[in-house]
């Protein structure tokens, strides 16, 4: 498996920094070097243990990170439970009964609170866990920029509006990427490559199998052999799901893009990156399909850029002692222990 050289990754990494993506410049790869030097090892250890019994967990943590960063930036707001002052983003339509991994983040937080109390933010836990999830599945490795602090509010309304949907058009999804501060083609195509592992529920693509655009027929762009396979996995009216990439379902690689070239993108939003007539994303898909090294390098840069969306640093926000509640919430004291 081709992996970008450290020189390539670092060159792109520093290009992002020089380009000003860090905002106030307070994030650093060495942020916890003295205060919690084993932070990455602790998070990685918890994740490795979880992957032994649930190989899908890495993809779930990466998705959890995306869904956090898209709503007011990477501030761990998605982890907050409902309270008298919080309407949890967990209840948003794109997240409800879909996002998972909360309990594993709780476990990571608990171990870090034992090792270095009150030091590591939940937002940085999500950042490191996402990076580790990609690397442990065979994807690229990079040094995460750290130093985020946790938000004290959630935004359920925005979570319902801003997340790209599985049946949306390419233009609609591009608009959402631009709205949060990401590039509408390179970042979009690179970060969509996260669908190279993990699963999707039948409800997210059933319309392509049985009633595409209200026609009562399948999506005519679907590969016919692939269509038959999907119908077997998702019979009409049945719950369930299937791997986003049936070729290498638990591996982070470039097969996602190869699938798009033969009309085997599972979600409509994925296939439209390649199949939308005249789209400026087509050449990027083609390149990543032929050159996994290029995909890996671009993915790293896009992850770094996304990780710096509207971050809280310095004295902003707080370091939550329990990722599910804002500090000082009297009902949250036992939540962390009971959820592990």
Phi, psi and omega in degrees: 000128181284133176232136181299142179295156179301325180297317180295313182298315181294323179298315178291323180300311181288334176297323178295316181297312181297327181288355174091017183288349183276356179065252183277358173073017184271349178281150184207149175288345182248021187304321183258015185305322180258323186281332180200071188297339183261016185303314182292321180294319180295312180297316179297323180295317178297319181293316180301318179297318181294323182294337180296326180257343182217088182298345180278350190296327179299314178297324180293320179292323177295319178294321177302319179296314177304312185291336174286310186294332182287341183251098180060027175087178186276083185233013180061023179295333181293342182276346184288132176278166174298143175207187179294339182242355184239128166260108191295137174292346178297337182271358177295147183306319180291345184252329186298129180056025183227309179282137179221171179108001182301316182295326179291322175297321176303317181293318176300316180297317181299317180292324178288326177293331175287319184282319183210083187301135173067023187250312188265126180285156175294327178297320178287329175300314178298321181296311181292319180298322178295315180298314180297322181298318179294312184294318181293341177267006178103003180273187183290159174246145177208164178271119182286140172280128188232167181124010177290152170245163187270142176287160180247007178224164174234166181222086182297319181299312180294322179300327178286337186260323195268337183290130176300137181260157185290344180246010182281157178286163179299317181296322179295318181290321176302317181299322180289323177295316179297321183298329180266357177102017179255163179285139187276002173230300183296309178298319181300310183290319180297309184288333174297336178298348174299341178283013174283348172217168184097184184229165173228143178283154183304324184298338182280348179219007182300326181296331178290336183271329191232335187206062184290123180053033177075015184275345186076008181234164178291162174298118184294345180276348181291134173306129188297321178293319179295321178301313180300320180295319180291323178297323177295322181281333182228074177301151183308128176081002182259147173279169179140202180182182179204167180291142177296328176233107183285346182283307178225076192295337182246009183250137176271104182212193183265009183297333178308316183287323176298324178297321181296326181294337180246025176059040177241034171282127186292312182269144178303320180297330176287309185298329182292343175299330182252329190264350178290120183304129176074007183293140179279006176267346186299315183291333178288317176301314181299318180296313181294329177296322182271340188223091181296327178300318179296317177299311181302313182297317180291323179298318179300312180298318180292324177295318178296316180297315179296323181294348180253015179287116172048043182287152173263131181221176176065243180257006179285151178059216181201173170257101182297138175278338177224121187296343184272345185221152174288143180306140179093354177283114187293340182273354186266357188299325185260355186297316185296316182293316186288341184269355184267000000 
